[in-house]
Amino acid sequence: MPLPKDIDSIGAYLRAWSSGLGERIVQTFPPLHGFDDPPSPLITQLLRKPFLAQTLAIMGVVKRWNEARGAAVIAECGTGKTLISLGAVHVHSQRKPFTALAMVPPQLVEKWAREAFLTLPRVRVFFIDCRKARNCLAASNVQREHHHPRGAPLRSPDLSVPSRVQHRQRLLPPRFCPVRWKLLS
């Protein structure tokens, strides 16, 4: 099908065909969670209240995890991808303690820790120092040694963030838990 002569850029093409493209996208990829679907009551337990679009994305990720082993949050800078990811992990846990592993670029490691403390109730954050490991991917095969005064199992959610950078203790809140890691053989 030939293009009309007045379409000379991608922007003009998108303006001319946006309604048809939008319908095709919705047909091909129907939303997992619609505007009329009720969100999980666990979203109200988050320490920060997500916007409506972020709530829809959280519920979409949770529903995707119920169908498959993975989901992706892809959006522009500043849309709240970290909040969506942390909220999805919290809602998917269904009030049970969980351990999550966040694979993020080195410049975002401390940001993820701060965001986790601001978003998830009772969360503990652990950094895995990959500078000493031969391969940072080996950090996903670790055994954590808990240091609890009474030896009782810890019941808080955990977020582990592998990293190759030294962390400045002054940037971390008091709930940061130092932990020792040992690689499993």
Secondary structure, DSSP 8 states (H G I E B T S, - for coil): ----TT--SHHHHHHHHHHHHHHHHHHHS--SS-TTS---GGGGGSSS---HHHHHHHHHHHHHHHHSS-------TTS-HHHHHHHHHHHHHTTS--EEE----GGGHHHHHHHHHHHSTT-EEEEEETTSSS-GGGGGSEEEE---TT-----S-EEEEEESS---GGGS-TT----EEEE--
